Amino acid sequence: MSDGDVSRSDREDSATRLAQDLRRRILALQLLPGTHLKETELARDYSVGRHTVRMALQQLVNDGWVARVRHQGATVRLIRQQDVRDLFVLRLGLELGAIHTICVDRLALDGAEQRAADFAELQATVALREEVPVRALLEADLAWHHTVVLAAQSPRLAAAYERVVNELRFFLSVYRIHHIPVRIGHESILAPLRTYDEASASRLLTEHLLDSRNHIFALMADPQAQRGRYDGNGLLEPRGTRAVQPWIWGSTDS
């Protein structure tokens, strides 16, 4: 189907659906970092016009999942350690900004309370050795942080945070990181937030996120971890004996 045969709104809807499916395939590692995303092939495979494909790819570029390389077109992004460092710098700044706004304006935290309870319930399920969806703990953790940012009632802050978290999801999916154990939990951060103690909440959130970042860096430096994944208890389960894939690691100064 050519782009001339559809309206602009239909084309935008098709582009959004295409972008969603490409995200799904990237999360499932069906499209590995460095994979070329050829417009002609995607247009043929999805029965859409090339302009629709370009719109879909631009959505993924905006989310940080795809890069446009001169003379090569679009590719699934390669991962660099500096990218992860930058993401956590941005994430920390945005979440601290949310905490500042919540405390200054004395905003409600009802959503964050529920998300913390949901995460604790999942942890209890895992502790009982019951099965949970592979990414459930990770998504529950991200949902709690996202709810705290939304509690600040700032659309601009929320939009910036959404992009950072989308990039983080991309990275974690490539590394098969489904749970990041930390010393300071959500409830510990919520306790001072309930009384609008900005200093204590900010300190605890900073330690929580730095724990997460350092844990990820440790995995990046461990070849065994790079070909393994976490079970619900944070233990590595080897996934065969294949060599570490070159697209997973890159130098920090490249």
RODODO-187875 format. One record per residue (C-alpha): x, y, z; residue number from 1; chain; residue in one letter. Coordinates in Angstrom, 2 decimals, always signed. Layout:
{X = X&Y = Y&Z = Z&bake = NUM&rodren = A&drenke = A}
...
***
This chain:
{X = +0.00&Y = +0.00&Z = +0.00&bake = 1&rodren = A&drenke = M}
{X = +1.36&Y = +3.43&Z = -0.89&bake = 2&rodren = A&drenke = S}
{X = +1.21&Y = +6.39&Z = +1.50&bake = 3&rodren = A&drenke = D}
{X = -0.91&Y = +8.27&Z = -1.02&bake = 4&rodren = A&drenke = G}
{X = -3.76&Y = +5.81&Z = -0.46&bake = 5&rodren = A&drenke = D}
{X = -4.26&Y = +6.64&Z = +3.23&bake = 6&rodren = A&drenke = V}
{X = -5.16&Y = +9.76&Z = +5.22&bake = 7&rodren = A&drenke = S}
{X = -2.64&Y = +11.47&Z = +7.47&bake = 8&rodren = A&drenke = R}
{X = -4.40&Y = +10.30&Z = +10.64&bake = 9&rodren = A&drenke = S}
{X = -4.48&Y = +6.69&Z = +9.39&bake = 10&rodren = A&drenke = D}
{X = -0.81&Y = +6.95&Z = +8.48&bake = 11&rodren = A&drenke = R}
{X = +0.03&Y = +8.23&Z = +11.97&bake = 12&rodren = A&drenke = E}
{X = -1.93&Y = +5.37&Z = +13.53&bake = 13&rodren = A&drenke = D}
{X = -0.13&Y = +2.86&Z = +11.32&bake = 14&rodren = A&drenke = S}
{X = +3.23&Y = +4.41&Z = +12.21&bake = 15&rodren = A&drenke = A}
{X = +2.44&Y = +4.16&Z = +15.93&bake = 16&rodren = A&drenke = T}
{X = +1.43&Y = +0.50&Z = +15.60&bake = 17&rodren = A&drenke = R}
{X = +4.58&Y = -0.23&Z = +13.60&bake = 18&rodren = A&drenke = L}
{X = +6.77&Y = +1.50&Z = +16.19&bake = 19&rodren = A&drenke = A}
{X = +5.08&Y = -0.52&Z = +18.97&bake = 20&rodren = A&drenke = Q}
{X = +5.75&Y = -3.78&Z = +17.16&bake = 21&rodren = A&drenke = D}
{X = +9.37&Y = -2.87&Z = +16.51&bake = 22&rodren = A&drenke = L}
{X = +9.76&Y = -2.08&Z = +20.23&bake = 23&rodren = A&drenke = R}
{X = +8.31&Y = -5.49&Z = +21.02&bake = 24&rodren = A&drenke = R}
{X = +10.79&Y = -7.18&Z = +18.70&bake = 25&rodren = A&drenke = R}
{X = +13.70&Y = -5.22&Z = +20.17&bake = 26&rodren = A&drenke = I}
{X = +12.66&Y = -6.12&Z = +23.73&bake = 27&rodren = A&drenke = L}
{X = +12.46&Y = -9.77&Z = +22.65&bake = 28&rodren = A&drenke = A}
{X = +15.96&Y = -9.47&Z = +21.12&bake = 29&rodren = A&drenke = L}
{X = +14.56&Y = -10.41&Z = +17.73&bake = 30&rodren = A&drenke = Q}
{X = +16.19&Y = -7.20&Z = +16.50&bake = 31&rodren = A&drenke = L}
{X = +19.64&Y = -6.92&Z = +18.08&bake = 32&rodren = A&drenke = L}
{X = +21.58&Y = -3.69&Z = +18.62&bake = 33&rodren = A&drenke = P}
{X = +23.34&Y = -2.77&Z = +15.39&bake = 34&rodren = A&drenke = G}
{X = +20.63&Y = -4.33&Z = +13.20&bake = 35&rodren = A&drenke = T}
{X = +19.89&Y = -2.25&Z = +10.10&bake = 36&rodren = A&drenke = H}
{X = +16.23&Y = -1.32&Z = +9.79&bake = 37&rodren = A&drenke = L}
{X = +15.72&Y = -1.03&Z = +6.06&bake = 38&rodren = A&drenke = K}
{X = +12.75&Y = +1.05&Z = +4.99&bake = 39&rodren = A&drenke = E}
{X = +11.97&Y = -1.02&Z = +1.92&bake = 40&rodren = A&drenke = T}
{X = +11.96&Y = -4.29&Z = +3.85&bake = 41&rodren = A&drenke = E}
{X = +9.82&Y = -2.90&Z = +6.67&bake = 42&rodren = A&drenke = L}
{X = +7.37&Y = -1.38&Z = +4.18&bake = 43&rodren = A&drenke = A}
{X = +7.04&Y = -4.76&Z = +2.46&bake = 44&rodren = A&drenke = R}
{X = +6.82&Y = -6.82&Z = +5.65&bake = 45&rodren = A&drenke = D}
{X = +4.18&Y = -4.59&Z = +7.25&bake = 46&rodren = A&drenke = Y}
{X = +2.34&Y = -3.64&Z = +4.04&bake = 47&rodren = A&drenke = S}
{X = +2.72&Y = +0.10&Z = +4.62&bake = 48&rodren = A&drenke = V}
{X = +4.27&Y = +2.96&Z = +2.68&bake = 49&rodren = A&drenke = G}
{X = +7.84&Y = +4.12&Z = +3.22&bake = 50&rodren = A&drenke = R}
{X = +6.71&Y = +7.45&Z = +4.69&bake = 51&rodren = A&drenke = H}
{X = +4.81&Y = +5.50&Z = +7.36&bake = 52&rodren = A&drenke = T}
{X = +7.99&Y = +3.52&Z = +8.06&bake = 53&rodren = A&drenke = V}
{X = +9.98&Y = +6.76&Z = +8.39&bake = 54&rodren = A&drenke = R}
{X = +7.45&Y = +8.12&Z = +10.87&bake = 55&rodren = A&drenke = M}
{X = +7.65&Y = +4.92&Z = +12.94&bake = 56&rodren = A&drenke = A}
{X = +11.44&Y = +4.94&Z = +12.94&bake = 57&rodren = A&drenke = L}
{X = +11.47&Y = +8.59&Z = +14.00&bake = 58&rodren = A&drenke = Q}
{X = +9.37&Y = +7.66&Z = +17.04&bake = 59&rodren = A&drenke = Q}
{X = +12.02&Y = +5.11&Z = +17.99&bake = 60&rodren = A&drenke = L}
{X = +14.80&Y = +7.64&Z = +17.37&bake = 61&rodren = A&drenke = V}
{X = +13.00&Y = +10.06&Z = +19.69&bake = 62&rodren = A&drenke = N}
{X = +12.76&Y = +7.33&Z = +22.35&bake = 63&rodren = A&drenke = D}
{X = +16.47&Y = +6.51&Z = +22.07&bake = 64&rodren = A&drenke = G}
{X = +15.95&Y = +2.97&Z = +20.76&bake = 65&rodren = A&drenke = W}
{X = +17.11&Y = +3.60&Z = +17.19&bake = 66&rodren = A&drenke = V}
{X = +19.92&Y = +5.69&Z = +15.74&bake = 67&rodren = A&drenke = A}
{X = +20.18&Y = +7.19&Z = +12.29&bake = 68&rodren = A&drenke = R}
{X = +23.65&Y = +6.69&Z = +10.85&bake = 69&rodren = A&drenke = V}
{X = +24.81&Y = +8.74&Z = +7.89&bake = 70&rodren = A&drenke = R}
{X = +24.94&Y = +6.68&Z = +4.68&bake = 71&rodren = A&drenke = H}
{X = +23.62&Y = +3.63&Z = +6.59&bake = 72&rodren = A&drenke = Q}
{X = +20.07&Y = +4.60&Z = +7.54&bake = 73&rodren = A&drenke = G}
{X = +18.45&Y = +3.53&Z = +10.79&bake = 74&rodren = A&drenke = A}
{X = +19.89&Y = +0.90&Z = +13.13&bake = 75&rodren = A&drenke = T}
{X = +18.93&Y = -0.46&Z = +16.54&bake = 76&rodren = A&drenke = V}
{X = +21.14&Y = +1.49&Z = +18.92&bake = 77&rodren = A&drenke = R}
{X = +24.41&Y = +0.13&Z = +20.21&bake = 78&rodren = A&drenke = L}
{X = +24.95&Y = +0.35&Z = +23.96&bake = 79&rodren = A&drenke = I}
{X = +27.78&Y = +2.25&Z = +25.62&bake = 80&rodren = A&drenke = R}
{X = +28.58&Y = +2.45&Z = +29.31&bake = 81&rodren = A&drenke = Q}
{X = +28.51&Y = +6.23&Z = +29.09&bake = 82&rodren = A&drenke = Q}
{X = +24.92&Y = +6.03&Z = +27.84&bake = 83&rodren = A&drenke = D}
{X = +23.91&Y = +4.24&Z = +31.03&bake = 84&rodren = A&drenke = V}
{X = +25.79&Y = +6.75&Z = +33.17&bake = 85&rodren = A&drenke = R}
{X = +24.06&Y = +9.64&Z = +31.40&bake = 86&rodren = A&drenke = D}
{X = +20.64&Y = +8.02&Z = +31.80&bake = 87&rodren = A&drenke = L}
{X = +21.08&Y = +7.75&Z = +35.56&bake = 88&rodren = A&drenke = F}
{X = +22.30&Y = +11.34&Z = +35.82&bake = 89&rodren = A&drenke = V}
{X = +19.16&Y = +12.49&Z = +34.00&bake = 90&rodren = A&drenke = L}
{X = +16.90&Y = +10.13&Z = +35.90&bake = 91&rodren = A&drenke = R}
{X = +18.24&Y = +11.24&Z = +39.28&bake = 92&rodren = A&drenke = L}
{X = +17.87&Y = +14.91&Z = +38.40&bake = 93&rodren = A&drenke = G}
{X = +14.28&Y = +14.46&Z = +37.26&bake = 94&rodren = A&drenke = L}
{X = +13.23&Y = +12.39&Z = +40.27&bake = 95&rodren = A&drenke = E}
{X = +14.88&Y = +14.83&Z = +42.69&bake = 96&rodren = A&drenke = L}
{X = +13.04&Y = +17.63&Z = +40.92&bake = 97&rodren = A&drenke = G}
{X = +9.78&Y = +15.76&Z = +41.44&bake = 98&rodren = A&drenke = A}
{X = +10.52&Y = +15.27&Z = +45.14&bake = 99&rodren = A&drenke = I}
{X = +11.29&Y = +19.00&Z = +45.51&bake = 100&rodren = A&drenke = H}
{X = +7.97&Y = +19.95&Z = +43.91&bake = 101&rodren = A&drenke = T}
{X = +6.01&Y = +17.42&Z = +45.98&bake = 102&rodren = A&drenke = I}
{X = +7.52&Y = +18.70&Z = +49.23&bake = 103&rodren = A&drenke = C}
{X = +7.27&Y = +22.41&Z = +48.44&bake = 104&rodren = A&drenke = V}
{X = +3.67&Y = +22.18&Z = +47.20&bake = 105&rodren = A&drenke = D}
{X = +2.75&Y = +19.43&Z = +49.69&bake = 106&rodren = A&drenke = R}
{X = +1.21&Y = +17.23&Z = +47.02&bake = 107&rodren = A&drenke = L}
{X = -0.55&Y = +13.90&Z = +47.55&bake = 108&rodren = A&drenke = A}
{X = +1.23&Y = +10.55&Z = +47.15&bake = 109&rodren = A&drenke = L}
{X = -1.72&Y = +8.16&Z = +46.88&bake = 110&rodren = A&drenke = D}
{X = -0.52&Y = +6.57&Z = +43.62&bake = 111&rodren = A&drenke = G}
{X = +2.99&Y = +6.02&Z = +44.95&bake = 112&rodren = A&drenke = A}
{X = +1.62&Y = +4.31&Z = +48.06&bake = 113&rodren = A&drenke = E}
{X = -0.30&Y = +1.80&Z = +45.93&bake = 114&rodren = A&drenke = Q}
{X = +2.64&Y = +1.16&Z = +43.60&bake = 115&rodren = A&drenke = R}
{X = +4.90&Y = +0.48&Z = +46.60&bake = 116&rodren = A&drenke = A}
{X = +2.33&Y = -2.02&Z = +47.91&bake = 117&rodren = A&drenke = A}
{X = +2.15&Y = -3.70&Z = +44.49&bake = 118&rodren = A&drenke = D}
{X = +5.93&Y = -4.05&Z = +44.35&bake = 119&rodren = A&drenke = F}
{X = +6.11&Y = -5.45&Z = +47.91&bake = 120&rodren = A&drenke = A}
{X = +3.43&Y = -8.00&Z = +47.01&bake = 121&rodren = A&drenke = E}
{X = +5.42&Y = -9.14&Z = +43.99&bake = 122&rodren = A&drenke = L}
{X = +8.57&Y = -9.46&Z = +46.09&bake = 123&rodren = A&drenke = Q}
{X = +6.67&Y = -11.61&Z = +48.59&bake = 124&rodren = A&drenke = A}
{X = +5.43&Y = -13.81&Z = +45.75&bake = 125&rodren = A&drenke = T}
{X = +8.98&Y = -14.29&Z = +44.49&bake = 126&rodren = A&drenke = V}
{X = +10.20&Y = -15.07&Z = +48.02&bake = 127&rodren = A&drenke = A}
{X = +7.69&Y = -17.92&Z = +48.14&bake = 128&rodren = A&drenke = L}
{X = +9.25&Y = -19.29&Z = +44.94&bake = 129&rodren = A&drenke = R}
{X = +6.02&Y = -18.72&Z = +43.05&bake = 130&rodren = A&drenke = E}
{X = +6.24&Y = -17.84&Z = +39.38&bake = 131&rodren = A&drenke = E}
{X = +5.80&Y = -14.25&Z = +38.21&bake = 132&rodren = A&drenke = V}
{X = +6.17&Y = -12.82&Z = +34.69&bake = 133&rodren = A&drenke = P}
{X = +9.84&Y = -12.34&Z = +33.88&bake = 134&rodren = A&drenke = V}
{X = +9.76&Y = -8.53&Z = +33.73&bake = 135&rodren = A&drenke = R}
{X = +7.10&Y = -8.02&Z = +36.40&bake = 136&rodren = A&drenke = A}
{X = +9.45&Y = -6.91&Z = +39.20&bake = 137&rodren = A&drenke = L}
{X = +11.34&Y = -4.52&Z = +36.95&bake = 138&rodren = A&drenke = L}
{X = +8.15&Y = -2.97&Z = +35.58&bake = 139&rodren = A&drenke = E}
{X = +6.67&Y = -2.66&Z = +39.08&bake = 140&rodren = A&drenke = A}
{X = +9.80&Y = -0.84&Z = +40.24&bake = 141&rodren = A&drenke = D}
{X = +9.76&Y = +1.53&Z = +37.26&bake = 142&rodren = A&drenke = L}
{X = +6.03&Y = +2.13&Z = +37.79&bake = 143&rodren = A&drenke = A}
{X = +6.66&Y = +3.27&Z = +41.37&bake = 144&rodren = A&drenke = W}
{X = +9.30&Y = +5.77&Z = +40.29&bake = 145&rodren = A&drenke = H}
{X = +7.10&Y = +6.98&Z = +37.45&bake = 146&rodren = A&drenke = H}
{X = +4.20&Y = +7.53&Z = +39.85&bake = 147&rodren = A&drenke = T}
{X = +6.38&Y = +9.68&Z = +42.10&bake = 148&rodren = A&drenke = V}
{X = +7.29&Y = +11.84&Z = +39.10&bake = 149&rodren = A&drenke = V}
{X = +3.62&Y = +12.08&Z = +38.07&bake = 150&rodren = A&drenke = L}
{X = +2.75&Y = +13.19&Z = +41.62&bake = 151&rodren = A&drenke = A}
{X = +4.69&Y = +16.40&Z = +40.94&bake = 152&rodren = A&drenke = A}
{X = +1.92&Y = +17.33&Z = +38.47&bake = 153&rodren = A&drenke = Q}
{X = +4.33&Y = +18.68&Z = +35.87&bake = 154&rodren = A&drenke = S}
{X = +3.59&Y = +17.54&Z = +32.30&bake = 155&rodren = A&drenke = P}
{X = +7.01&Y = +18.71&Z = +31.11&bake = 156&rodren = A&drenke = R}
{X = +8.82&Y = +16.80&Z = +33.87&bake = 157&rodren = A&drenke = L}
{X = +6.71&Y = +13.71&Z = +33.18&bake = 158&rodren = A&drenke = A}
{X = +7.42&Y = +13.82&Z = +29.43&bake = 159&rodren = A&drenke = A}
{X = +11.17&Y = +14.13&Z = +29.97&bake = 160&rodren = A&drenke = A}
{X = +11.10&Y = +11.28&Z = +32.47&bake = 161&rodren = A&drenke = Y}
{X = +9.14&Y = +9.03&Z = +30.11&bake = 162&rodren = A&drenke = E}
{X = +11.85&Y = +9.30&Z = +27.48&bake = 163&rodren = A&drenke = R}
{X = +14.62&Y = +8.51&Z = +29.98&bake = 164&rodren = A&drenke = V}
{X = +12.74&Y = +5.44&Z = +31.24&bake = 165&rodren = A&drenke = V}
{X = +12.04&Y = +4.24&Z = +27.69&bake = 166&rodren = A&drenke = N}
{X = +15.77&Y = +4.31&Z = +26.97&bake = 167&rodren = A&drenke = E}
{X = +16.44&Y = +2.51&Z = +30.24&bake = 168&rodren = A&drenke = L}
{X = +13.96&Y = -0.23&Z = +29.30&bake = 169&rodren = A&drenke = R}
{X = +15.79&Y = -0.71&Z = +26.02&bake = 170&rodren = A&drenke = F}
{X = +19.12&Y = -1.10&Z = +27.78&bake = 171&rodren = A&drenke = F}
{X = +17.82&Y = -3.47&Z = +30.46&bake = 172&rodren = A&drenke = L}
{X = +16.11&Y = -5.66&Z = +27.88&bake = 173&rodren = A&drenke = S}
{X = +19.37&Y = -6.14&Z = +25.98&bake = 174&rodren = A&drenke = V}
{X = +21.15&Y = -7.13&Z = +29.18&bake = 175&rodren = A&drenke = Y}
{X = +18.26&Y = -9.37&Z = +30.28&bake = 176&rodren = A&drenke = R}
{X = +18.15&Y = -7.49&Z = +33.59&bake = 177&rodren = A&drenke = I}
{X = +14.74&Y = -8.19&Z = +35.08&bake = 178&rodren = A&drenke = H}
{X = +15.34&Y = -7.20&Z = +38.70&bake = 179&rodren = A&drenke = H}
{X = +17.86&Y = -4.91&Z = +40.41&bake = 180&rodren = A&drenke = I}
{X = +18.29&Y = -5.59&Z = +44.14&bake = 181&rodren = A&drenke = P}
{X = +18.92&Y = -2.46&Z = +46.23&bake = 182&rodren = A&drenke = V}
{X = +19.51&Y = -1.78&Z = +49.92&bake = 183&rodren = A&drenke = R}
{X = +16.97&Y = +1.04&Z = +50.24&bake = 184&rodren = A&drenke = I}
{X = +13.42&Y = +0.19&Z = +49.21&bake = 185&rodren = A&drenke = G}
{X = +10.45&Y = +2.27&Z = +48.12&bake = 186&rodren = A&drenke = H}
{X = +8.88&Y = +2.34&Z = +51.59&bake = 187&rodren = A&drenke = E}
{X = +12.06&Y = +3.86&Z = +53.05&bake = 188&rodren = A&drenke = S}
{X = +11.84&Y = +6.72&Z = +50.55&bake = 189&rodren = A&drenke = I}
{X = +8.10&Y = +7.17&Z = +51.05&bake = 190&rodren = A&drenke = L}
{X = +8.44&Y = +7.54&Z = +54.83&bake = 191&rodren = A&drenke = A}
{X = +10.05&Y = +11.02&Z = +54.76&bake = 192&rodren = A&drenke = P}
{X = +7.98&Y = +12.02&Z = +51.71&bake = 193&rodren = A&drenke = L}
{X = +4.80&Y = +11.57&Z = +53.74&bake = 194&rodren = A&drenke = R}
{X = +5.99&Y = +14.36&Z = +56.04&bake = 195&rodren = A&drenke = T}
{X = +7.47&Y = +16.37&Z = +53.15&bake = 196&rodren = A&drenke = Y}
{X = +11.01&Y = +15.96&Z = +54.48&bake = 197&rodren = A&drenke = D}
{X = +12.75&Y = +16.82&Z = +51.22&bake = 198&rodren = A&drenke = E}
{X = +16.33&Y = +16.42&Z = +52.48&bake = 199&rodren = A&drenke = A}
{X = +15.83&Y = +12.88&Z = +53.81&bake = 200&rodren = A&drenke = S}
{X = +13.74&Y = +11.72&Z = +50.86&bake = 201&rodren = A&drenke = A}
{X = +16.28&Y = +13.11&Z = +48.39&bake = 202&rodren = A&drenke = S}
{X = +19.19&Y = +11.46&Z = +50.20&bake = 203&rodren = A&drenke = R}
{X = +17.47&Y = +8.07&Z = +50.28&bake = 204&rodren = A&drenke = L}
{X = +16.37&Y = +8.28&Z = +46.64&bake = 205&rodren = A&drenke = L}
{X = +19.91&Y = +9.18&Z = +45.60&bake = 206&rodren = A&drenke = T}
{X = +21.33&Y = +6.16&Z = +47.43&bake = 207&rodren = A&drenke = E}
{X = +18.62&Y = +3.95&Z = +45.93&bake = 208&rodren = A&drenke = H}
{X = +19.35&Y = +5.00&Z = +42.34&bake = 209&rodren = A&drenke = L}
{X = +23.13&Y = +4.91&Z = +42.79&bake = 210&rodren = A&drenke = L}
{X = +22.76&Y = +1.36&Z = +44.11&bake = 211&rodren = A&drenke = D}
{X = +20.87&Y = +0.46&Z = +40.94&bake = 212&rodren = A&drenke = S}
{X = +23.43&Y = +2.12&Z = +38.69&bake = 213&rodren = A&drenke = R}
{X = +26.40&Y = +0.48&Z = +40.41&bake = 214&rodren = A&drenke = N}
{X = +24.72&Y = -2.93&Z = +40.26&bake = 215&rodren = A&drenke = H}
{X = +24.23&Y = -2.51&Z = +36.51&bake = 216&rodren = A&drenke = I}
{X = +27.86&Y = -1.44&Z = +36.06&bake = 217&rodren = A&drenke = F}
{X = +28.96&Y = -4.56&Z = +37.91&bake = 218&rodren = A&drenke = A}
{X = +26.94&Y = -6.68&Z = +35.49&bake = 219&rodren = A&drenke = L}
{X = +28.46&Y = -4.89&Z = +32.52&bake = 220&rodren = A&drenke = M}
{X = +31.94&Y = -5.74&Z = +33.79&bake = 221&rodren = A&drenke = A}
{X = +31.11&Y = -9.42&Z = +34.33&bake = 222&rodren = A&drenke = D}
{X = +31.25&Y = -11.57&Z = +31.15&bake = 223&rodren = A&drenke = P}
{X = +29.28&Y = -14.34&Z = +32.84&bake = 224&rodren = A&drenke = Q}
{X = +26.54&Y = -11.87&Z = +33.74&bake = 225&rodren = A&drenke = A}
{X = +26.39&Y = -10.65&Z = +30.18&bake = 226&rodren = A&drenke = Q}
{X = +25.24&Y = -14.05&Z = +28.99&bake = 227&rodren = A&drenke = R}
{X = +23.03&Y = -14.73&Z = +31.99&bake = 228&rodren = A&drenke = G}
{X = +19.90&Y = -13.31&Z = +33.47&bake = 229&rodren = A&drenke = R}
{X = +18.40&Y = -12.80&Z = +36.92&bake = 230&rodren = A&drenke = Y}
{X = +15.90&Y = -15.04&Z = +38.52&bake = 231&rodren = A&drenke = D}
{X = +13.53&Y = -13.58&Z = +41.09&bake = 232&rodren = A&drenke = G}
{X = +16.16&Y = -13.77&Z = +43.83&bake = 233&rodren = A&drenke = N}
{X = +18.83&Y = -11.84&Z = +41.99&bake = 234&rodren = A&drenke = G}
{X = +20.86&Y = -14.95&Z = +41.14&bake = 235&rodren = A&drenke = L}
{X = +22.49&Y = -15.41&Z = +37.76&bake = 236&rodren = A&drenke = L}
{X = +21.20&Y = -18.24&Z = +35.62&bake = 237&rodren = A&drenke = E}
{X = +23.68&Y = -19.03&Z = +32.82&bake = 238&rodren = A&drenke = P}
{X = +22.19&Y = -19.12&Z = +29.34&bake = 239&rodren = A&drenke = R}
{X = +24.57&Y = -21.49&Z = +27.58&bake = 240&rodren = A&drenke = G}
{X = +28.22&Y = -20.95&Z = +26.78&bake = 241&rodren = A&drenke = T}
{X = +28.07&Y = -18.53&Z = +23.89&bake = 242&rodren = A&drenke = R}
{X = +30.63&Y = -15.74&Z = +23.84&bake = 243&rodren = A&drenke = A}
{X = +29.77&Y = -12.22&Z = +24.99&bake = 244&rodren = A&drenke = V}
{X = +28.14&Y = -10.43&Z = +22.08&bake = 245&rodren = A&drenke = Q}
{X = +30.19&Y = -7.47&Z = +20.81&bake = 246&rodren = A&drenke = P}
{X = +27.11&Y = -5.24&Z = +20.54&bake = 247&rodren = A&drenke = W}
{X = +26.56&Y = -5.31&Z = +24.29&bake = 248&rodren = A&drenke = I}
{X = +29.72&Y = -3.57&Z = +25.35&bake = 249&rodren = A&drenke = W}
{X = +31.42&Y = -0.44&Z = +24.14&bake = 250&rodren = A&drenke = G}
{X = +34.18&Y = +1.76&Z = +25.48&bake = 251&rodren = A&drenke = S}
{X = +33.17&Y = +4.86&Z = +27.40&bake = 252&rodren = A&drenke = T}
{X = +35.16&Y = +7.20&Z = +25.21&bake = 253&rodren = A&drenke = D}
{X = +33.79&Y = +6.11&Z = +21.83&bake = 254&rodren = A&drenke = S}
***
